[in-house]
């Protein structure tokens, strides 16, 4: 199997719905998606944290689809939030969008390049399908 979740009791368990690690074997087709913001294809910035997260995930899913990949091909995600209080919202939106799929994950609370941007999501996906 070219893509496999790695679990070990020798490291702390994840504190939400993500994997400790994902192994991608040589030969898998890999896609690196740049950070996606809560901006629609028409250039409109969604209002509020939840709406921006939903739009950012919609952008990620659209790029995956354009590459003939699915949400279940995501092996790593990086979520950047402008507000620590939004962590539960980000986890809820992620779990809804990914429908229980787990991948390696990093969540960072920081300032983004524009103060109006509340969230940004970047992912790596891999598949053994051509």
MMTF fields as JSON, N, C-alpha, C and O atoms, coordinates in Angstrom:
{
  "mmtfVersion": "1.0.0",
  "mmtfProducer": "UNKNOWN",
  "numBonds": 519,
  "numAtoms": 520,
  "numGroups": 130,
  "numChains": 1,
  "numModels": 1,
  "chainsPerModel": [1],
  "groupsPerChain": [130],
  "chainIdList": ["A"],
  "bondAtomList": [4, 2, 8, 6, 12, 10, 16, 14, 20, 18, 24, 22, 28, 26, 32, 30, 36, 34, 40, 38, 44, 42, 48, 46, 52, 50, 56, 54, 60, 58, 64, 62, 68, 66, 72, 70, 76, 74, 80, 78, 84, 82, 88, 86, 92, 90, 96, 94, 100, 98, 104, 102, 108, 106, 112, 110, 116, 114, 120, 118, 124, 122, 128, 126, 132, 130, 136, 134, 140, 138, 144, 142, 148, 146, 152, 150, 156, 154, 160, 158, 164, 162, 168, 166, 172, 170, 176, 174, 180, 178, 184, 182, 188, 186, 192, 190, 196, 194, 200, 198, 204, 202, 208, 206, 212, 210, 216, 214, 220, 218, 224, 222, 228, 226, 232, 230, 236, 234, 240, 238, 244, 242, 248, 246, 252, 250, 256, 254, 260, 258, 264, 262, 268, 266, 272, 270, 276, 274, 280, 278, 284, 282, 288, 286, 292, 290, 296, 294, 300, 298, 304, 302, 308, 306, 312, 310, 316, 314, 320, 318, 324, 322, 328, 326, 332, 330, 336, 334, 340, 338, 344, 342, 348, 346, 352, 350, 356, 354, 360, 358, 364, 362, 368, 366, 372, 370, 376, 374, 380, 378, 384, 382, 388, 386, 392, 390, 396, 394, 400, 398, 404, 402, 408, 406, 412, 410, 416, 414, 420, 418, 424, 422, 428, 426, 432, 430, 436, 434, 440, 438, 444, 442, 448, 446, 452, 450, 456, 454, 460, 458, 464, 462, 468, 466, 472, 470, 476, 474, 480, 478, 484, 482, 488, 486, 492, 490, 496, 494, 500, 498, 504, 502, 508, 506, 512, 510, 516, 514],
  "bondOrderList": [1, 1, 1, 1, 1, 1, 1, 1, 1, 1, 1, 1, 1, 1, 1, 1, 1, 1, 1, 1, 1, 1, 1, 1, 1, 1, 1, 1, 1, 1, 1, 1, 1, 1, 1, 1, 1, 1, 1, 1, 1, 1, 1, 1, 1, 1, 1, 1, 1, 1, 1, 1, 1, 1, 1, 1, 1, 1, 1, 1, 1, 1, 1, 1, 1, 1, 1, 1, 1, 1, 1, 1, 1, 1, 1, 1, 1, 1, 1, 1, 1, 1, 1, 1, 1, 1, 1, 1, 1, 1, 1, 1, 1, 1, 1, 1, 1, 1, 1, 1, 1, 1, 1, 1, 1, 1, 1, 1, 1, 1, 1, 1, 1, 1, 1, 1, 1, 1, 1, 1, 1, 1, 1, 1, 1, 1, 1, 1, 1],
  "groupList": [{"groupName": "UNK", "atomNameList": ["N", "CA", "C", "O"], "elementList": ["N", "C", "C", "O"], "formalChargeList": [0, 0, 0, 0], "bondAtomList": [1, 0, 2, 1, 3, 2], "bondOrderList": [1, 1, 2], "singleLetterCode": "X", "chemCompType": "L-PEPTIDE LINKING"}],
  "groupTypeList": [0, 0, 0, 0, 0, 0, 0, 0, 0, 0, 0, 0, 0, 0, 0, 0, 0, 0, 0, 0, 0, 0, 0, 0, 0, 0, 0, 0, 0, 0, 0, 0, 0, 0, 0, 0, 0, 0, 0, 0, 0, 0, 0, 0, 0, 0, 0, 0, 0, 0, 0, 0, 0, 0, 0, 0, 0, 0, 0, 0, 0, 0, 0, 0, 0, 0, 0, 0, 0, 0, 0, 0, 0, 0, 0, 0, 0, 0, 0, 0, 0, 0, 0, 0, 0, 0, 0, 0, 0, 0, 0, 0, 0, 0, 0, 0, 0, 0, 0, 0, 0, 0, 0, 0, 0, 0, 0, 0, 0, 0, 0, 0, 0, 0, 0, 0, 0, 0, 0, 0, 0, 0, 0, 0, 0, 0, 0, 0, 0, 0],
  "groupIdList": [1, 2, 3, 4, 5, 6, 7, 8, 9, 10, 11, 12, 13, 14, 15, 16, 17, 18, 19, 20, 21, 22, 23, 24, 25, 26, 27, 28, 29, 30, 31, 32, 33, 34, 35, 36, 37, 38, 39, 40, 41, 42, 43, 44, 45, 46, 47, 48, 49, 50, 51, 52, 53, 54, 55, 56, 57, 58, 59, 60, 61, 62, 63, 64, 65, 66, 67, 68, 69, 70, 71, 72, 73, 74, 75, 76, 77, 78, 79, 80, 81, 82, 83, 84, 85, 86, 87, 88, 89, 90, 91, 92, 93, 94, 95, 96, 97, 98, 99, 100, 101, 102, 103, 104, 105, 106, 107, 108, 109, 110, 111, 112, 113, 114, 115, 116, 117, 118, 119, 120, 121, 122, 123, 124, 125, 126, 127, 128, 129, 130],
  "secStructList": [7, 7, 3, 3, 3, 3, 7, 7, 6, 6, 1, 7, 7, 7, 1, 1, 1, 7, 5, 1, 3, 3, 3, 3, 7, 6, 6, 7, 3, 3, 3, 3, 3, 3, 3, 3, 3, 1, 5, 7, 6, 6, 1, 7, 5, 7, 1, 1, 2, 2, 2, 2, 2, 2, 2, 2, 2, 2, 2, 2, 2, 2, 2, 2, 2, 2, 6, 6, 7, 7, 4, 4, 4, 3, 3, 3, 3, 3, 3, 3, 3, 1, 7, 4, 4, 4, 2, 2, 2, 2, 2, 2, 2, 2, 2, 2, 2, 2, 6, 6, 7, 7, 7, 3, 3, 3, 3, 3, 3, 7, 7, 7, 1, 1, 6, 6, 7, 7, 3, 3, 3, 3, 3, 3, 3, 3, 3, 1, 7, 7],
  "xCoordList": [0.853, 0.0, 0.894, 1.705, 0.77, 1.676, 1.409, 2.299, 0.196, -0.122, -0.682, -1.652, -0.062, -0.432, -0.325, 0.656, -1.346, -1.29, -0.333, -0.368, 0.504, 1.452, 0.969, 0.702, 0.86, 0.454, 1.469, 1.971, 1.759, 2.63, 2.211, 1.814, 2.304, 2.051, 3.262, 3.178, 4.393, 5.617, 5.632, 6.599, 4.564, 4.404, 2.983, 2.098, 2.764, 1.42, 0.369, 0.63, -0.819, -1.931, -2.392, -2.27, -2.923, -3.463, -4.583, -5.332, -4.692, -5.729, -7.001, -7.914, -7.069, -8.318, -8.206, -7.388, -9.002, -9.118, -8.03, -8.299, -6.809, -5.719, -4.772, -4.849, -3.877, -2.951, -1.628, -1.225, -0.962, 0.382, 1.32, 2.16, 1.166, 2.024, 1.36, 0.51, 1.764, 1.316, 2.56, 3.45, 2.617, 3.739, 3.286, 2.271, 4.047, 3.765, 4.955, 6.073, 4.706, 5.773, 6.173, 5.411, 7.371, 7.858, 6.901, 6.319, 6.747, 5.878, 4.48, 3.732, 4.103, 2.777, 2.765, 3.76, 1.641, 1.464, 1.163, 0.236, 1.932, 1.832, 1.459, 1.949, 0.581, 0.124, 0.326, -0.116, 0.989, 1.187, 0.311, 0.527, -0.672, -1.597, -1.167, -1.063, -0.923, -0.562, -1.668, -2.816, -1.312, -2.287, -3.497, -3.363, -4.674, -5.938, -6.634, -6.683, -7.166, -7.842, -9.351, -9.835, -10.073, -11.534, -12.035, -12.952, -11.436, -11.786, -12.39, -11.81, -13.56, -14.245, -13.499, -12.667, -13.793, -13.175, -13.456, -12.705, -14.535, -14.873, -14.136, -14.293, -13.33, -12.534, -13.18, -12.679, -14.292, -14.99, -14.49, -14.448, -14.116, -13.68, -14.904, -15.755, -14.997, -16.106, -16.031, -14.954, -17.196, -17.246, -17.24, -18.07, -16.314, -16.244, -15.356, -15.104, -14.892, -13.956, -14.521, -13.88, -15.716, -16.273, -16.466, -16.132, -16.997, -17.222, -15.904, -15.821, -14.874, -13.567, -12.96, -12.37, -13.101, -12.603, -13.346, -12.727, -14.659, -15.444, -15.031, -14.911, -14.81, -14.404, -12.991, -12.715, -12.09, -10.719, -10.732, -10.033, -11.522, -11.634, -12.278, -11.865, -13.277, -13.898, -12.856, -12.859, -11.968, -10.903, -9.947, -9.547, -9.583, -8.722, -9.378, -8.738, -10.653, -11.354, -11.463, -11.383, -11.643, -11.713, -10.381, -10.353, -9.285, -7.958, -7.7, -7.168, -8.076, -7.953, -8.711, -8.185, -9.944, -10.774, -10.113, -10.128, -9.536, -8.867, -7.677, -7.284, -7.111, -5.981, -6.432, -5.606, -7.737, -8.306, -7.953, -7.59, -8.07, -7.838, -9.069, -9.946, -9.121, -10.258, -9.775, -8.58, -10.696, -10.309, -9.581, -8.722, -9.919, -9.265, -7.814, -7.1, -7.368, -5.969, -5.1, -3.877, -5.709, -4.93, -4.107, -4.642, -2.788, -1.904, -1.33, -0.825, -1.409, -0.868, -1.63, -1.925, -1.945, -2.607, -1.986, -1.593, -1.909, -1.439, -2.529, -2.904, -3.033, -4.106, -3.549, -2.987, -3.713, -3.246, -4.467, -5.322, -4.541, -5.661, -5.148, -4.043, -5.951, -5.568, -6.01, -5.643, -6.801, -7.372, -7.424, -8.044, -6.784, -6.754, -8.167, -8.407, -9.09, -10.462, -11.16, -12.192, -10.623, -11.239, -10.804, -11.265, -9.937, -9.463, -10.639, -10.658, -11.613, -12.738, -13.525, -13.993, -13.672, -14.378, -13.6, -14.183, -12.292, -11.456, -11.536, -11.606, -11.526, -11.616, -12.978, -13.064, -14.035, -15.381, -15.525, -16.04, -15.082, -15.179, -14.334, -14.786, -13.122, -12.257, -12.943, -12.974, -13.493, -14.127, -15.345, -15.589, -16.108, -17.262, -16.815, -17.344, -15.844, -15.388, -14.723, -14.946, -13.912, -13.166, -13.94, -13.459, -15.11, -15.993, -15.259, -15.412, -14.459, -13.775, -12.407, -11.687, -12.02, -10.687, -9.628, -9.766, -8.575, -7.475, -6.22, -5.994, -5.422, -4.133, -3.226, -3.693, -1.947, -1.054, -1.517, -2.028, -1.341, -1.893, -1.071, -0.563, -0.956, -0.359, -1.312, -1.786, -1.603, -2.469, -1.664, -1.112, -1.597, -0.788, -1.676, -2.479, -1.533, -2.219, -1.178, -0.158, -1.46, -0.472, -1.157, -2.358, -0.392, -0.894, -0.704, 0.337, -1.714, -1.601, -1.193, -1.154, -0.892, -0.355, -1.305, -0.857, -2.606, -3.61, -4.495, -4.952, -4.736, -5.517, -6.949, -7.586, -7.473, -8.828, -8.886, -9.963, -7.742, -7.686, -7.644, -6.741, -8.605, -8.71, -8.162, -7.83, -8.067, -7.605, -6.965, -7.297, -6.046, -5.4, -5.141, -4.761, -5.347, -5.18, -4.326, -4.611, -3.272, -2.424, -2.424, -2.407, -2.442, -2.44, -1.485, -1.108, -1.116, -0.399, -1.265, -1.777, -1.427, -2.221, -1.366, -0.435, -1.683, -0.953, -1.891, -2.83, -1.627, -2.447, -1.616, -0.623, -2.044, -1.403, -2.17, -1.771, -3.289, -4.046, -3.327, -2.792, -3.302, -2.623, -3.316, -2.865],
  "yCoordList": [-1.178, 0.0, 1.236, 1.397, 2.108, 3.249, 4.357, 5.165, 4.42, 5.456, 4.775, 4.021, 5.046, 4.333, 5.248, 5.975, 5.208, 5.942, 5.211, 3.985, 5.963, 5.413, 5.797, 6.967, 4.799, 5.017, 4.342, 3.259, 4.998, 4.392, 4.845, 5.993, 3.937, 4.268, 4.967, 5.467, 5.005, 5.619, 7.137, 7.797, 7.694, 9.146, 9.499, 8.643, 10.752, 11.133, 10.93, 11.131, 10.529, 10.378, 11.764, 12.721, 11.892, 13.17, 13.644, 12.831, 14.952, 15.474, 15.868, 16.439, 15.571, 15.679, 14.715, 13.796, 14.903, 13.932, 14.109, 14.612, 13.693, 13.702, 12.554, 11.942, 12.263, 11.143, 11.612, 12.762, 10.708, 11.016, 11.217, 12.116, 10.375, 10.454, 9.708, 8.842, 10.061, 9.367, 8.994, 9.821, 7.747, 7.283, 7.207, 6.585, 7.846, 7.817, 7.14, 7.653, 5.99, 5.242, 5.905, 6.672, 5.596, 6.08, 5.647, 4.564, 6.478, 6.16, 6.712, 6.7, 7.199, 7.799, 9.158, 9.884, 9.483, 10.799, 11.773, 11.547, 12.85, 13.779, 15.168, 15.633, 15.827, 17.177, 18.053, 17.706, 19.183, 20.163, 21.368, 22.047, 21.638, 22.751, 23.928, 23.813, 25.042, 26.274, 26.686, 26.264, 27.511, 27.996, 28.622, 29.507, 28.159, 28.655, 29.496, 29.14, 30.61, 31.554, 31.436, 30.694, 32.156, 32.177, 33.125, 33.911, 33.053, 33.92, 33.063, 32.054, 33.469, 32.719, 32.877, 33.774, 32.007, 32.155, 33.526, 33.976, 34.181, 35.511, 36.628, 37.805, 36.248, 37.229, 37.82, 38.799, 37.237, 37.761, 37.068, 35.839, 37.862, 37.336, 37.019, 37.883, 35.776, 35.365, 36.135, 36.54, 36.33, 37.069, 36.106, 35.201, 36.303, 35.511, 34.286, 33.8, 33.806, 32.688, 31.424, 30.83, 30.997, 29.743, 29.814, 28.866, 30.922, 31.067, 31.078, 30.515, 31.711, 31.706, 30.304, 29.894, 29.574, 28.197, 27.332, 26.549, 27.466, 26.676, 26.987, 26.077, 28.283, 28.652, 28.163, 27.692, 28.272, 27.785, 26.286, 25.827, 25.518, 24.081, 23.827, 22.911, 24.618, 24.463, 24.679, 23.97, 25.646, 25.894, 24.702, 24.285, 24.155, 22.972, 21.816, 21.161, 21.569, 20.46, 20.665, 19.699, 21.906, 22.19, 21.892, 21.366, 22.225, 21.952, 20.452, 19.934, 19.751, 18.29, 17.686, 16.831, 18.13, 17.607, 17.882, 17.021, 19.067, 19.411, 18.494, 18.298, 17.938, 17.01, 15.553, 14.65, 15.317, 13.968, 13.275, 12.099, 14.035, 13.504, 13.767, 14.545, 13.11, 13.205, 13.662, 13.601, 14.119, 14.494, 13.374, 13.643, 12.125, 10.996, 10.819, 9.987, 11.584, 11.542, 12.512, 12.501, 13.344, 14.295, 13.512, 12.698, 13.772, 13.105, 14.076, 13.655, 15.371, 16.366, 17.672, 18.068, 18.333, 19.631, 20.587, 20.21, 21.842, 22.911, 23.968, 24.524, 24.237, 25.21, 26.368, 26.172, 27.568, 28.784, 29.606, 29.895, 29.98, 30.759, 32.057, 32.104, 33.11, 34.392, 34.519, 35.478, 33.547, 33.659, 32.283, 31.36, 32.151, 30.887, 30.405, 29.199, 31.321, 30.943, 30.204, 29.571, 30.27, 29.618, 28.164, 27.502, 27.658, 26.276, 25.282, 24.426, 25.357, 24.404, 24.541, 23.541, 25.75, 25.962, 25.308, 24.632, 25.504, 24.924, 23.403, 22.771, 22.817, 21.356, 20.858, 19.839, 21.572, 21.185, 21.252, 20.315, 22.337, 22.481, 21.407, 20.789, 21.179, 20.133, 18.772, 18.053, 18.42, 17.109, 16.966, 15.894, 18.049, 18.029, 17.848, 17.003, 18.643, 18.619, 17.293, 16.747, 16.779, 15.548, 14.294, 13.185, 14.442, 13.313, 12.182, 11.007, 12.562, 11.562, 11.144, 10.445, 11.552, 11.203, 11.856, 13.019, 11.118, 11.674, 11.787, 11.004, 12.772, 13.001, 13.632, 14.063, 13.685, 14.428, 15.886, 16.367, 16.585, 17.932, 18.815, 18.375, 20.069, 21.098, 22.274, 22.706, 22.803, 23.961, 25.058, 24.858, 26.221, 27.335, 28.551, 28.868, 29.24, 30.509, 31.603, 31.637, 32.505, 33.517, 34.67, 34.624, 35.686, 36.746, 36.33, 35.784, 36.59, 36.289, 37.56, 38.636, 37.445, 38.562, 39.751, 40.877, 39.52, 40.584, 40.425, 39.32, 41.502, 41.433, 40.953, 40.482, 41.058, 40.589, 39.08, 38.486, 38.461, 37.01, 36.362, 36.638, 35.51, 34.9, 33.481, 32.974, 32.832, 31.441, 31.158, 31.782, 30.212, 29.746, 28.25, 27.786, 27.503, 26.046, 25.596, 25.925, 24.839, 24.231, 22.732, 22.286, 21.939, 20.493, 19.834, 20.408, 18.622, 17.723, 16.496, 15.954, 16.06, 14.874, 13.892, 14.289, 12.618, 11.59, 10.457, 10.169, 9.809, 8.679, 7.719, 8.107, 6.46, 5.495, 5.385, 4.644, 6.132, 6.138, 7.017, 8.064, 6.617, 7.443, 8.775, 9.573],
  "zCoordList": [0.0, 0.0, 0.0, 0.912, -0.993, -1.092, -0.081, 0.184, 0.496, 1.471, 2.707, 2.626, 3.861, 5.079, 6.288, 6.444, 7.145, 8.403, 9.346, 9.452, 10.017, 10.992, 12.393, 12.668, 13.271, 14.661, 15.575, 15.277, 16.688, 17.686, 19.076, 19.276, 20.022, 21.425, 22.046, 23.167, 21.322, 21.836, 21.655, 22.035, 21.075, 20.918, 21.351, 21.336, 21.734, 22.175, 21.081, 19.895, 21.515, 20.577, 20.135, 20.899, 18.906, 18.455, 19.383, 19.925, 19.563, 20.451, 19.707, 20.303, 18.421, 17.663, 16.482, 16.519, 15.452, 14.369, 13.303, 12.212, 13.626, 12.66, 12.966, 14.031, 12.025, 12.163, 12.771, 12.594, 13.489, 13.967, 12.776, 12.78, 11.766, 10.58, 9.434, 9.642, 8.224, 7.021, 6.225, 6.026, 5.773, 4.958, 3.507, 3.196, 2.618, 1.187, 0.51, 0.545, -0.103, -0.769, -2.077, -2.667, -2.511, -3.801, -4.903, -4.842, -5.884, -7.005, -6.885, -7.863, -5.713, -5.56, -6.258, -6.249, -6.852, -7.463, -6.327, -5.55, -6.221, -5.1, -5.588, -6.618, -4.833, -5.155, -3.929, -2.833, -4.11, -3.04, -3.355, -4.36, -2.506, -2.73, -1.864, -0.642, -2.506, -1.797, -0.85, -0.992, 0.114, 1.086, 0.417, -0.429, 0.799, 0.254, 1.309, 2.487, 0.859, 1.742, 1.579, 0.725, 2.385, 2.311, 1.241, 1.48, 0.063, -1.055, -2.162, -2.56, -2.656, -3.71, -5.038, -5.177, -6.017, -7.331, -7.968, -8.834, -7.538, -8.056, -7.315, -7.639, -6.317, -5.596, -4.36, -3.808, -3.915, -2.741, -1.467, -1.396, -0.473, 0.814, 1.654, 1.868, 2.136, 3.0, 4.32, 4.756, 4.95, 6.212, 7.394, 7.469, 8.304, 9.528, 9.378, 8.275, 10.52, 10.561, 9.933, 9.066, 10.356, 9.84, 8.325, 7.615, 7.83, 6.389, 5.625, 4.533, 6.181, 5.508, 5.496, 4.496, 6.591, 6.618, 5.61, 4.89, 5.553, 4.592, 3.158, 2.339, 2.842, 1.487, 1.191, 0.088, 2.173, 1.961, 1.67, 0.766, 2.428, 2.162, 0.801, 0.089, 0.432, -0.892, -1.983, -2.99, -1.795, -2.769, -2.838, -3.925, -1.675, -1.638, -2.39, -3.213, -2.105, -2.755, -4.259, -5.017, -4.704, -6.138, -6.821, -7.934, -6.158, -6.719, -6.751, -7.732, -5.68, -5.676, -6.851, -7.564, -7.049, -8.133, -9.487, -10.366, -9.659, -10.912, -11.184, -12.334, -10.122, -10.243, -10.227, -10.091, -10.366, -10.295, -8.989, -8.964, -7.903, -6.563, -5.71, -6.085, -4.563, -3.646, -2.271, -1.985, -1.418, -0.053, 0.69, 1.53, 0.387, 1.054, 0.61, 1.169, -0.382, -0.814, -0.013, -0.155, 0.82, 1.626, 2.646, 3.399, 2.66, 3.619, 4.652, 5.693, 4.362, 5.29, 5.095, 3.967, 6.201, 6.114, 7.109, 8.213, 6.683, 7.543, 7.572, 6.539, 8.772, 8.948, 9.768, 10.846, 9.243, 9.899, 10.282, 9.445, 11.556, 12.068, 12.668, 13.208, 12.574, 13.165, 14.623, 15.301, 15.11, 16.463, 17.125, 16.598, 18.26, 19.003, 19.361, 19.419, 19.599, 19.952, 18.814, 19.038, 17.609, 16.443, 16.264, 15.334, 17.123, 16.98, 16.936, 16.051, 17.848, 17.758, 16.448, 15.903, 15.949, 14.682, 13.55, 12.702, 13.533, 12.481, 12.499, 11.445, 13.682, 13.784, 13.306, 12.621, 13.666, 13.25, 11.733, 11.122, 11.124, 9.67, 8.986, 8.022, 9.472, 8.901, 8.947, 7.948, 10.107, 10.257, 9.347, 8.794, 9.193, 8.292, 6.844, 6.123, 6.43, 5.034, 4.686, 3.606, 5.594, 5.311, 5.697, 5.467, 6.27, 6.589, 7.315, 6.98, 8.314, 9.128, 8.627, 9.34, 7.412, 6.896, 7.77, 8.151, 8.088, 8.878, 8.025, 7.102, 8.357, 7.715, 8.762, 9.816, 8.475, 9.348, 9.339, 8.328, 10.454, 10.548, 11.47, 12.501, 11.071, 11.907, 11.927, 10.875, 13.117, 13.261, 13.933, 15.015, 13.29, 13.784, 13.954, 13.076, 15.091, 15.305, 15.118, 15.805, 14.164, 13.804, 13.076, 12.811, 12.763, 11.906, 10.454, 10.089, 9.629, 8.203, 7.462, 8.058, 6.179, 5.401, 5.285, 5.066, 5.43, 5.36, 6.596, 6.891, 7.31, 8.553, 8.327, 9.269, 7.101, 6.805, 6.612, 6.677, 6.376, 6.196, 7.572, 8.362, 7.86, 9.178, 9.221, 10.293, 8.051, 7.997, 6.649, 5.641, 6.649, 5.421, 5.575, 6.65, 4.498, 4.545, 3.374, 2.223, 3.676, 2.65, 2.875, 4.023, 1.807, 1.972, 0.982, -0.039, 1.325, 0.427, 0.271, 1.25, -0.969, -1.264, -2.05, -2.75, -1.932, -2.671, -3.006, -2.264, -4.138, -4.556, -5.402, -6.017, -5.417, -6.302, -7.613, -8.512, -7.723, -8.977, -9.992, -9.625, -11.252, -12.267, -12.495, -13.316]
}
